[in-house]
């Protein structure tokens, strides 16, 4: 006897859909972003700021592909952003990792 979910789909189908969604999220988090991608997708963070932050060591972790090319893993970049969420300008940020 086959069990069904609330939408009358076989339970096995629901599990497959959940696994597909998890794989899609993992692929999204592993996506490599250029500085231009970040400037486009995350308003307020410019390519120039990323360049300066990389020089000073205050920016998000990056992958150095070649001497003139870096990429940022989306998941790590978003985790880095989340760690900097504060309620007021006087609040200290979490220590950078």
C-alpha positions as CSV (number, residue, x, y, z in Angstrom):
1,X,0.0,0.0,0.0
2,X,1.4,3.4,-1.0
3,X,1.2,6.3,1.4
4,X,0.3,9.8,0.2
5,X,1.1,13.3,1.4
6,X,-1.3,16.2,1.8
7,X,-1.2,16.9,-1.9
8,X,-2.0,13.3,-2.9
9,X,1.6,12.7,-4.0
10,X,3.3,9.4,-3.2
11,X,5.6,9.8,-0.2
12,X,8.6,8.5,-2.2
13,X,8.0,11.4,-4.7
14,X,8.1,13.9,-1.8
15,X,11.4,12.5,-0.5
16,X,12.9,12.8,-4.1
17,X,11.7,16.4,-4.4
18,X,13.3,17.2,-1.0
19,X,16.6,15.7,-2.1
20,X,16.5,17.6,-5.3
21,X,15.9,20.9,-3.4
22,X,18.8,20.1,-1.1
23,X,21.1,19.4,-4.0
24,X,20.0,22.6,-5.7
25,X,20.7,24.6,-2.5
26,X,24.1,22.9,-2.1
27,X,25.0,23.7,-5.8
28,X,23.9,27.3,-5.2
29,X,26.1,27.6,-2.1
30,X,29.1,26.2,-4.0
31,X,28.7,28.5,-6.9
32,X,31.8,30.7,-7.6
33,X,31.2,34.4,-7.9
34,X,33.3,37.1,-9.5
35,X,33.5,40.5,-8.0
36,X,31.2,41.7,-10.7
37,X,28.7,39.0,-9.8
38,X,28.8,40.2,-6.2
39,X,28.4,43.8,-7.2
40,X,25.3,42.9,-9.3
41,X,23.7,40.4,-6.8
42,X,24.4,42.2,-3.5
43,X,23.6,45.8,-3.8
44,X,25.9,48.1,-1.9
45,X,29.0,45.9,-2.2
46,X,31.1,47.3,-5.0
47,X,33.9,45.6,-6.9
48,X,36.3,48.4,-5.7
49,X,35.3,47.7,-2.0
50,X,36.0,44.0,-2.5
51,X,39.4,44.8,-4.1
52,X,40.4,47.1,-1.2
53,X,39.1,44.7,1.4
54,X,41.1,41.9,-0.2
55,X,44.3,44.0,0.0
56,X,43.7,44.8,3.7
57,X,42.5,41.4,4.7
58,X,39.1,42.7,5.9
59,X,37.0,41.2,3.2
60,X,35.3,37.9,2.7
61,X,37.4,34.7,2.2
62,X,38.2,34.2,-1.5
63,X,39.7,31.5,-3.8
64,X,42.7,32.7,-5.7
65,X,42.4,31.2,-9.2
66,X,45.5,33.0,-10.6
67,X,47.6,36.0,-9.7
68,X,44.9,38.3,-11.2
69,X,41.7,36.3,-10.6
70,X,39.8,35.6,-7.4
71,X,36.4,34.0,-6.9
72,X,34.1,33.9,-3.9
73,X,32.1,30.8,-2.9
74,X,28.5,32.0,-2.6
75,X,27.8,30.1,0.6
76,X,30.9,31.3,2.4
77,X,30.3,34.9,1.2
78,X,26.7,34.8,2.6
79,X,27.9,33.3,5.9
80,X,30.5,36.1,6.1
81,X,27.8,38.7,5.5
82,X,25.5,37.1,8.1
83,X,28.3,37.2,10.7
84,X,28.4,41.0,10.3
85,X,24.7,41.6,11.1
86,X,24.4,44.1,14.0
87,X,21.5,46.0,15.6
88,X,23.3,49.3,16.0
89,X,26.4,50.9,14.6
90,X,28.0,50.8,18.1
91,X,27.7,47.0,18.3
92,X,30.8,44.9,17.7
93,X,30.9,42.5,14.8
94,X,31.6,38.8,15.4
95,X,35.3,38.1,15.1
96,X,36.3,37.3,11.5
97,X,37.1,33.7,10.6
